[in-house]
Amino acid sequence: MKPVSRQEMRKLKEITDDEVRLQRVREIIRKIYNAALDTARLTTNRSYEFSIPLKRPHDSQRIINEEPNEFYIANMELILKNLSSLFPECKVSHAILSRGYDGKLYDISRMDEIIFHKISGVIPNSFIVIDWS
């Protein structure tokens, strides 16, 4: 056994929490990475949209409200940075998308009047998008 100082004892919880956070971020990145590769390998799509899970507060099994999972939002910069390094020359972004009548997803921040008529409604959550077009 190795001696552990008082200072180290005080920081141990913080260090452990950060290790758990980084492990979860790595798992998210691995999941998105594999799904994007599968999309490129198995479809003619030129992008992959990962839907950020929603946190769903419940009141007696009734959904009151939906909001993006805070963990993803808090770690978005790190997730995007790592995905960008795994997919060089691809556009990696965090976007709010709308589904069109044609079933496709459109980035509402890049929407113009030409495609506006195709939109059937805004989806209540956001996406991590990997675009290799």
C-alpha positions, 0 to 999 in steps of 0.5 A: 500500500502506498501512503496517501496525503491529506491533500490527495485524499481531498482531491480523490473524489474530484479525480475519480469523478473526472475519470468517470466523465472522461470514460463516458465521453470516450464511450459516446465518441466511440458510439458516434464514430462506429455509427458514422462509419456504418452509415458511410459503409452501408448507405448512400448518405453523405452525413450521419446525425446522432440524436442527443438523448433527451432527459425526460423528467417524469411526474407519475409516469407523465412527461412534463418537459423534455430537454437535451441531456446536460452531460452532452451539452456540458461536454459538447466541445470535447466531443466535437473536438475528438470527433473532428480529429477522427474525421479530418476534412469532414464537417462535425457540428452540433445542430438543431434539425428539422424534419422535412416532408420528404423525411430528411433532416435539415439544419435550421441554421442553414435554411433558406427560403428555397427549402423552408417549404419542405419543413414539417416541424422542428424536432425538440432536440439537437444532433451531432452531425458528421458531414462528408459531402 
